[in-house]
Structures are given as C-alpha cells and as structure tokens.
Amino acid sequence: MTGRDGLAAWQALAAHAETLRGVHLRELFAADAGRFERFSGRLDDLLVDWSKQRVTAETMDLLVDLARACGLEARRDAMLRGEKINVTEDRAVLH
C-alpha cells in the first residue's frame, strides 16, 4: 500500500464506511432527532448539510484524523502565511 492507503487513518475510515454501507438515512434520522442541527452549518447564505449523507459523529472524527495525518493543518497554515504553495504557478494561493 502506498499513499493514502498506507495511512492508518485512511484504513480506519474505510473500515468505518463498511459498517455504514447497509445503513439507510431513515435509520440515522430516526435515531437522532437533532441530526440536521448536528451535521449542518450556515455561513451567510451558504448552507452545508452533511445530515443527508451516511455519516455519524464517528465519521466526522475519523475525517479529522485523516486530515491531520495528511498534514492539512500545516498546509493551511502555509497558505495563510502566504507561502508559495501553488507549485504550478510558483506563487502564493491567496492572490
């Protein structure tokens, strides 16, 4: 295994996805009356709604673990510092 497949966080997420494969959204909404509030957010007119996806609180935790394992926080910080992370254009991305 190489790349993401070799990451323990990816393997944990893939195993978790298998446990949700047979779960229907009706079951997830029936088990959690606050599902929409828990898995959605709004910024001005933009609504991000994860509630209608086959995700749980564990899914979200595993996604955060994967992002950290991939170094996403360091890459975000580099972007915000104005580092040249756009390698194809050799410049910062906040332009």
C-alpha angles and dihedrals in degrees: 000000000000137000116005093351089067094056116101088216091057092048091050091050092048091050090049091050089056090056090055097045094097097039117107122215089238088064093049093050092045091052094048120038090185095051096118093049092046097048103037137067138183133214111183104304095345117101119191109194119186092161092091092057126083094260136127134188087269090054091055092048090051091049090053090049089052093049090052092046089054092051095246094150092055091047092049090050091050089052092050091048088057096246118164098259096147095091096180092058097026093230144100117281097224096079 
